[in-house]
C-alpha cells in the first residue's frame, strides 16, 4: 500500500533532537544487503529498523504498520465480548530488558563498530540486570542508536500486558497493528455500558444498566459508532446511581441506541479505556461471527521519551487504575548525627535511616541534599 509507505516515510523522516543543539531524521537506513532472502523478508528486515511490520492482507496488497503514536480505531467493552471475558497474560521477567547494548557503525571511528548502553537503574535495583543486545549495521549515528535502544527498552519494561478476547463481526473492522481501546471494569480502567434510548433533542441518554457516578468529577463518555469513536464530556449534580445523563449540547447523529460506550476521566478515577495494539486476529471455524483478537498494551509516553532521549524512566511506570495516586510519606525516618576526627579534621556526618518502600505504586524513595556548593550525589533505596 503506497499510502502506508508514504506515512511511514513521513514518520521516519520527521526531525527530532540530536542532543547536540540540532535536529536529525528519526530513523535512517544505511546498509549493504548481501545475503539472499525473499522479498517479504527483506521488506520486514527494513521495516523492523523503524519498529514496523509488513504483512499480506489476503487480497494481494502488502500492508505496512509502524509502532507510532496514532488514534484508536475501535472500542471493545464486555458487552461486545463473548461472556464479557478479557483474558490477560504478562511478559516474562527475562524479556523486560533494563539494559540494552546497541552496536552500530560509527563514521567518526573510520566506519568501525561502536557501542552504546542504555539502562534503567531503578528497574535494575529491583529485578537485577536483564540485558539485551541490538545489532544495528544499518545505523551510522550514535544518537539514533541510543534512540532505538531506548525505544526498545521502554517497550520491554512498560508494555507487559497482553489481552485476548473473542468478539463478533466487529473484529472484521480492525486490522493487525492498529490501536484499539479496551474498557474492562474488572481491571478498574473504566465504566462501560450500552445506550438504551436517546431523547428527541439528543441531549439525554438513557443507559441499559445503572452506573455509579460521582459529583465533582468531569467525565468523558466514548461511543463506538459506525463513523468511529465519538467522545462527549459531562458532569452530574450529585453522587449516586444513574440510569441516564444530560449533555449540555446535542449528541452527534452517529450515536444511536444499543451502541457500546465507556466512561472515564482525565484523573484516572474511575479510570480510562486502555490502549492496546492488535497483534493477531483469527477467525474460528471459518465464520466471521466469532473472531479472536490478541493485543498488547501501548505506552503512549514512549514515543516522545525516545525522541527526546530521556533516560529517567520513572515517569513511565504509570498505572491507570483507580488506586490513589498519593504516595505515602517516608516512615519511619530517623536522622542521626555523629562526630569523628580524621587526620586532624573534625567531621560531622548525618546518617539517614528509613524503612523500605511499601511496594506498588511506590517503588523507592530518593533523598538529595540541598546544601550550598557543588551538586551533591543522589541517594536512593537500592
C-alpha positions as CSV (number, residue, x, y, z in Angstrom):
1,X,0.0,0.0,0.0
2,X,1.8,3.2,-1.2
3,X,-0.1,5.3,1.3
4,X,1.2,3.2,4.2
5,X,4.7,3.6,2.8
6,X,4.2,7.4,2.5
7,X,3.0,7.6,6.1
8,X,6.0,5.6,7.3
9,X,8.4,7.8,5.3
10,X,7.0,10.9,6.9
11,X,7.3,9.4,10.4
12,X,10.9,8.2,9.9
13,X,12.0,11.4,8.2
14,X,10.5,13.7,10.9
15,X,13.2,15.8,12.6
16,X,14.0,15.1,16.2
17,X,16.5,16.4,18.7
18,X,20.1,15.2,18.0
19,X,21.2,16.1,21.6
20,X,23.8,18.5,20.2
21,X,21.6,21.5,19.7
22,X,20.4,20.5,16.2
23,X,17.9,18.1,14.6
24,X,18.1,14.9,12.6
25,X,15.7,12.4,11.0
26,X,14.1,10.0,13.5
27,X,15.2,6.8,11.7
28,X,17.6,6.1,8.8
29,X,18.8,3.0,6.9
30,X,22.3,2.7,5.5
31,X,23.3,-0.9,4.8
32,X,24.6,-3.0,2.0
33,X,22.4,-6.1,1.9
34,X,24.3,-9.1,0.5
35,X,22.6,-12.1,2.0
36,X,19.9,-13.7,-0.2
37,X,16.3,-13.5,1.1
38,X,12.7,-13.4,0.0
39,X,11.2,-10.1,-0.9
40,X,8.9,-10.2,2.1
41,X,11.8,-11.0,4.4
42,X,13.8,-8.1,3.0
43,X,10.8,-5.7,3.5
44,X,10.3,-6.8,7.1
45,X,14.0,-6.6,7.8
46,X,14.0,-2.9,6.7
47,X,10.7,-2.2,8.5
48,X,12.0,-3.6,11.7
49,X,14.6,-0.9,11.8
50,X,11.8,1.7,12.5
51,X,9.7,-0.7,14.5
52,X,7.4,-1.6,11.7
53,X,5.7,-4.7,10.3
54,X,4.6,-5.8,6.9
55,X,2.0,-8.4,6.1
56,X,-0.2,-9.5,3.2
57,X,-3.9,-8.5,3.7
58,X,-5.0,-11.6,1.7
59,X,-6.1,-9.6,-1.2
60,X,-2.7,-9.1,-2.8
61,X,-1.8,-5.9,-1.0
62,X,1.2,-5.6,1.4
63,X,0.2,-3.6,4.4
64,X,2.8,-1.6,6.4
65,X,2.2,-0.7,10.0
66,X,4.5,1.2,12.3
67,X,4.6,1.3,16.1
68,X,4.0,5.1,16.4
69,X,1.5,7.4,18.0
70,X,-1.9,7.0,16.4
71,X,-5.6,7.3,17.3
72,X,-7.5,4.2,18.3
73,X,-9.8,2.8,15.6
74,X,-12.3,0.9,17.9
75,X,-13.5,0.4,21.4
76,X,-14.2,-3.0,22.9
77,X,-16.2,-3.4,26.1
78,X,-17.5,-6.5,27.9
79,X,-20.9,-6.0,26.2
80,X,-19.1,-6.7,22.8
81,X,-17.0,-9.7,24.0
82,X,-18.1,-13.3,24.4
83,X,-19.1,-13.9,28.0
84,X,-17.8,-10.4,28.8
85,X,-14.4,-12.1,29.3
86,X,-11.0,-10.5,28.7
87,X,-8.1,-12.8,29.4
88,X,-4.7,-11.3,30.4
89,X,-1.2,-12.6,30.4
90,X,2.1,-10.9,31.1
91,X,5.6,-10.9,29.7
92,X,8.4,-13.0,31.3
93,X,10.8,-11.1,33.5
94,X,13.6,-12.2,31.3
95,X,12.1,-10.2,28.5
96,X,11.8,-7.0,30.4
97,X,15.1,-5.6,29.4
98,X,16.6,-2.9,31.6
99,X,20.0,-2.8,29.9
100,X,20.2,-2.5,26.1
101,X,23.5,-2.6,24.3
102,X,23.4,-1.3,20.8
103,X,26.2,-2.0,18.2
104,X,26.3,0.3,15.2
105,X,28.7,1.7,12.6
106,X,30.4,5.0,13.6
107,X,31.8,7.2,10.8
108,X,33.9,9.0,13.4
109,X,35.7,5.8,14.1
110,X,36.7,5.2,10.5
111,X,33.4,3.3,9.9
112,X,34.1,0.7,12.5
113,X,31.8,-0.7,15.1
114,X,30.8,1.3,18.1
115,X,28.6,0.6,21.1
116,X,26.3,2.5,23.4
117,X,24.5,1.2,26.5
118,X,21.0,2.4,27.7
119,X,19.9,1.4,31.2
120,X,17.1,1.8,33.7
121,X,19.0,1.8,37.0
122,X,15.7,1.8,39.0
123,X,14.5,-1.4,37.5
124,X,17.9,-3.0,37.8
125,X,17.8,-2.3,41.5
126,X,14.6,-4.2,41.7
127,X,15.0,-7.0,39.2
128,X,18.7,-7.2,38.6
129,X,20.3,-6.7,35.2
130,X,18.2,-8.0,32.3
131,X,20.4,-7.5,29.2
132,X,19.6,-7.2,25.5
133,X,21.9,-6.8,22.6
134,X,20.8,-4.9,19.5
135,X,22.8,-5.2,16.3
136,X,22.3,-2.2,14.0
137,X,24.6,-2.5,11.0
138,X,22.3,0.0,9.2
139,X,22.7,2.7,11.8
140,X,25.6,5.3,11.4
141,X,24.6,7.8,14.1
142,X,25.2,7.4,17.9
143,X,22.2,9.3,18.9
144,X,19.9,7.4,16.6
145,X,21.4,4.2,18.0
146,X,20.5,5.3,21.5
147,X,17.1,6.4,20.4
148,X,16.3,2.9,19.0
149,X,17.7,1.2,22.1
150,X,15.7,3.5,24.4
151,X,12.5,2.8,22.4
152,X,13.2,-1.0,22.7
153,X,13.8,-0.8,26.4
154,X,10.8,1.3,27.2
155,X,8.6,-1.0,25.2
156,X,10.0,-4.1,27.1
157,X,9.6,-2.5,30.5
158,X,6.2,-0.9,30.2
159,X,4.3,-2.9,27.6
160,X,4.0,-6.1,29.5
161,X,0.3,-6.9,29.4
162,X,-1.4,-8.9,26.6
163,X,-5.2,-9.3,26.3
164,X,-7.1,-11.9,24.4
165,X,-10.9,-11.8,23.8
166,X,-13.5,-13.2,21.4
167,X,-15.8,-10.8,19.6
168,X,-18.3,-10.9,16.7
169,X,-18.1,-9.2,13.3
170,X,-16.6,-6.2,15.0
171,X,-13.3,-8.0,14.6
172,X,-13.6,-7.5,10.8
173,X,-13.5,-3.8,11.1
174,X,-10.0,-3.7,12.6
175,X,-6.6,-4.9,11.3
176,X,-3.3,-6.2,12.8
177,X,-1.1,-3.5,14.4
178,X,-3.9,-1.0,14.7
179,X,-4.6,0.6,18.1
180,X,-7.8,-0.2,19.9
181,X,-9.3,0.7,23.3
182,X,-10.3,-1.9,25.8
183,X,-12.6,-0.9,28.6
184,X,-12.7,-3.6,31.3
185,X,-14.4,-2.6,34.6
186,X,-12.9,-5.7,36.3
187,X,-9.4,-4.2,35.8
188,X,-10.5,-0.8,37.1
189,X,-9.9,1.0,33.9
190,X,-13.4,2.4,33.2
191,X,-17.2,2.1,33.4
192,X,-18.9,0.6,30.4
193,X,-22.4,0.1,29.1
194,X,-24.8,0.4,26.2
195,X,-27.1,3.2,25.1
196,X,-30.8,2.4,25.7
197,X,-32.6,5.5,24.4
198,X,-31.7,9.0,23.2
199,X,-34.1,11.9,23.6
200,X,-35.6,13.8,20.7
201,X,-33.3,16.8,21.3
202,X,-30.3,14.3,21.5
203,X,-29.2,15.7,24.9
204,X,-30.4,13.0,27.2
205,X,-29.0,9.4,27.1
206,X,-30.6,6.5,29.0
207,X,-28.3,3.6,29.9
208,X,-29.2,0.0,29.6
209,X,-27.8,-0.6,33.1
210,X,-27.4,1.8,36.1
211,X,-23.9,3.2,36.6
212,X,-22.4,4.8,39.8
213,X,-21.3,8.4,39.1
214,X,-19.7,10.9,41.5
215,X,-20.3,14.7,42.0
216,X,-17.3,16.9,41.2
217,X,-15.9,14.7,38.5
218,X,-15.7,15.7,34.9
219,X,-16.4,12.5,32.9
220,X,-15.8,11.7,29.3
221,X,-18.1,9.3,27.5
222,X,-16.6,7.5,24.4
223,X,-19.1,5.9,22.0
224,X,-18.3,3.2,19.4
225,X,-20.2,4.3,16.3
226,X,-20.2,3.4,12.6
227,X,-18.3,6.6,12.0
228,X,-15.6,5.8,14.5
229,X,-15.1,6.9,18.1
230,X,-17.1,9.9,19.4
231,X,-16.4,11.4,22.8
232,X,-18.6,13.8,24.9
233,X,-18.0,15.3,28.3
234,X,-20.5,15.7,31.1
235,X,-20.9,16.1,34.9
236,X,-23.5,15.1,37.4
237,X,-25.1,17.2,40.2
238,X,-24.8,14.6,43.0
239,X,-23.2,11.3,43.6
240,X,-25.3,8.2,43.1
241,X,-26.6,5.6,40.7
242,X,-27.6,6.9,37.3
243,X,-29.7,5.4,34.5
244,X,-29.4,8.5,32.4
245,X,-27.4,11.7,32.0
246,X,-28.0,15.0,30.2
247,X,-25.4,16.7,28.0
248,X,-25.3,20.5,27.6
249,X,-25.2,20.1,23.8
250,X,-26.8,17.6,21.4
251,X,-25.1,14.3,20.6
252,X,-23.6,13.6,17.2
253,X,-26.1,12.0,14.9
254,X,-23.9,8.9,14.5
255,X,-24.6,7.9,18.2
256,X,-27.6,5.5,18.2
257,X,-29.4,3.3,20.7
258,X,-27.7,-0.1,21.5
259,X,-24.2,1.3,20.9
260,X,-21.5,0.5,23.4
261,X,-19.7,3.2,25.4
262,X,-17.1,3.7,28.1
263,X,-16.9,6.4,30.8
264,X,-13.6,7.7,32.1
265,X,-11.9,10.9,33.1
266,X,-8.5,12.6,32.9
267,X,-7.8,11.9,36.6
268,X,-8.0,8.2,36.3
269,X,-11.0,7.8,38.6
270,X,-12.8,5.6,37.9
271,X,-10.4,5.0,35.1
272,X,-9.9,5.3,31.3
273,X,-10.2,2.9,28.4
274,X,-6.7,1.4,27.9
275,X,-5.0,1.4,24.5
276,X,-3.7,-1.9,23.0
277,X,-2.1,-2.6,19.7
278,X,-3.5,-5.6,17.8
279,X,-1.0,-8.5,17.3
280,X,-3.3,-11.0,15.7
281,X,-6.9,-11.6,14.6
282,X,-8.1,-15.2,14.0
283,X,-11.4,-16.5,12.7
284,X,-12.9,-19.5,14.3
285,X,-14.4,-22.3,12.2
286,X,-14.3,-20.0,9.1
287,X,-17.1,-17.8,10.5
288,X,-16.7,-14.1,10.8
289,X,-19.3,-14.2,13.6
290,X,-16.6,-15.3,16.1
291,X,-13.1,-13.8,16.0
292,X,-10.3,-13.9,18.5
293,X,-8.2,-10.7,19.0
294,X,-4.8,-10.7,20.6
295,X,-3.4,-7.3,21.5
296,X,-0.6,-5.8,23.6
297,X,-0.8,-2.7,25.8
298,X,0.5,0.6,24.4
299,X,2.6,3.0,26.4
300,X,1.8,6.4,24.7
301,X,4.6,8.1,26.7
302,X,7.4,6.1,25.0
303,X,7.3,8.0,21.6
304,X,8.2,11.4,23.0
305,X,10.6,10.0,25.6
306,X,12.6,8.1,22.9
307,X,12.6,11.1,20.6
308,X,14.0,13.4,23.3
309,X,16.5,10.9,24.6
310,X,15.1,11.0,28.2
311,X,16.8,8.2,30.2
312,X,15.0,8.7,33.5
313,X,12.2,6.1,33.1
314,X,10.5,6.7,36.5
315,X,7.6,8.6,34.8
316,X,6.9,5.6,32.6
317,X,5.6,3.4,35.4
318,X,2.1,4.7,35.3
319,X,-0.9,2.7,36.4
320,X,-4.2,3.9,35.1
321,X,-6.3,2.0,37.6
322,X,-8.4,3.7,40.2
323,X,-5.9,3.4,43.1
324,X,-4.9,6.6,44.9
325,X,-2.0,8.5,43.3
326,X,-0.9,10.0,46.6
327,X,2.4,8.5,47.7
328,X,2.7,7.7,51.4
329,X,5.4,9.6,53.4
330,X,8.8,8.3,54.2
331,X,8.3,6.5,57.5
332,X,9.8,5.9,59.9
333,X,12.7,8.3,59.1
334,X,15.5,8.7,61.6
335,X,18.3,11.2,61.4
336,X,21.4,10.5,63.5
337,X,24.4,12.9,63.9
338,X,27.9,11.8,64.9
339,X,31.4,13.2,65.1
340,X,34.8,11.9,64.3
341,X,38.3,13.2,63.7
342,X,40.5,12.1,60.8
343,X,44.0,13.5,60.0
344,X,43.4,16.5,62.2
345,X,40.0,17.4,60.7
346,X,36.7,17.0,62.5
347,X,33.7,15.7,60.6
348,X,30.0,15.8,61.5
349,X,28.2,13.2,59.3
350,X,24.4,12.8,59.2
351,X,23.0,9.3,58.9
352,X,19.5,8.8,57.5
353,X,17.6,5.6,58.1
354,X,14.1,4.7,56.8
355,X,12.0,1.6,56.0
356,X,11.8,0.1,52.5
357,X,9.1,1.4,50.2
358,X,5.9,-0.5,50.8
359,X,5.5,-1.5,47.1
360,X,3.4,-0.6,44.1
361,X,2.6,2.0,43.2
362,X,5.6,3.3,45.2
363,X,8.9,1.5,44.3
364,X,11.6,3.6,46.1
365,X,12.4,6.7,48.0
366,X,15.0,9.2,46.9
367,X,16.9,11.7,49.1
368,X,19.0,14.5,47.8
369,X,20.9,17.2,49.8
370,X,20.2,20.9,49.4
371,X,23.5,22.2,50.9
372,X,25.3,25.1,49.2
373,X,28.1,24.3,46.8
374,X,28.5,21.7,44.1
375,X,25.7,19.3,43.3
376,X,25.5,16.6,45.9
377,X,25.1,12.9,44.9
378,X,21.6,11.5,44.8
379,X,20.8,8.9,47.4
380,X,18.2,6.3,46.7
381,X,17.0,3.0,48.0
382,X,18.9,0.0,46.5
